[in-house]
Amino acid sequence: MKKKKYKLRKWVKVSILVLFVFLLSQPLKKDYISKSVIKRENLLTKQEKVIIAEGKVEEKLSTVQEHVMRDLQHSYTTRMTSYYSNDGYETGSITGSGLGVDDFSINEHGWYTYQGKLVIATATDYLLKYGYNLSEGVHTYKYYDELTLTIDGMDYPAIVLDSCGSSMSNGRIDLFVTDKEHIKDVEIVVKE
């Protein structure tokens, strides 16, 4: 005797299909995820955070090292002296750049400043055009070049507004001051 094949009725098929679609459309709640999977996810997240943090620290150290190396490569030590109007060396009140004492301010040390920067004279490209010889290792500048001078442990922004003939051989920096009472003669660090 042959067994009769059981056939689902149409409404049962539709009900199962609706139930299946309904279950698939429901969001998966965390309660249904096993705790070991959650722990593994948290562990990976913590490891990734450590790796990222270490990478940022290494990146910062690398950046700091680059800045230090760049500063060392573009800095040197030299002597800084001073000059002032009518100092006996034919110094007037107008600098080689065409700006003069009327264009400058005076800081608390009696030093001339232009736009907040110390006014300095040094070896310049301008003097090379007029036949001055440049000694080996001496840095030359153009008018309006900006430098940072470390004077007595303090950094000061400076601007080249004048030329100094003797600086072509010795590389010193001359600070423009108001008078002989404000002369400064020290070793400084120049950062380009």
Stockholm file with secondary structure:
# STOCKHOLM 1.0

chainA/1-192         MKKKKYKLRKWVKVSILVLFVFLLSQPLKKDYISKSVIKRENLLTKQEKVIIAEGKVEEKLSTVQEHVMRDLQHSYTTRMTSYYSNDGYETGSITGSGLGVDDFSINEHGWYTYQGKLVIATATDYLLKYGYNLSEGVHTYKYYDELTLTIDGMDYPAIVLDSCGSSMSNGRIDLFVTDKEHIKDVEIVVKE
#=GR chainA/1-192 SS CCCCCCCCCHHHHHHHHHHHHHHHHSCCCGGGSCHHHHHHHHHHHHHHHHHHHHHHHHHHHHHHHHHHHHHHHTEEEEEEEEECTTSSSSCCSBCTTSCBGGGCEECTTSBEEETTEEEEEECBHHHHHTTCCCCTTCCCBCTTCEEEEEETTEEEEEEEEEECTTHHHHCCEEEEBSSGGGCCCEEEEEEC
#=GC SS_cons         CCCCCCCCCHHHHHHHHHHHHHHHHSCCCGGGSCHHHHHHHHHHHHHHHHHHHHHHHHHHHHHHHHHHHHHHHTEEEEEEEEECTTSSSSCCSBCTTSCBGGGCEECTTSBEEETTEEEEEECBHHHHHTTCCCCTTCCCBCTTCEEEEEETTEEEEEEEEEECTTHHHHCCEEEEBSSGGGCCCEEEEEEC
//
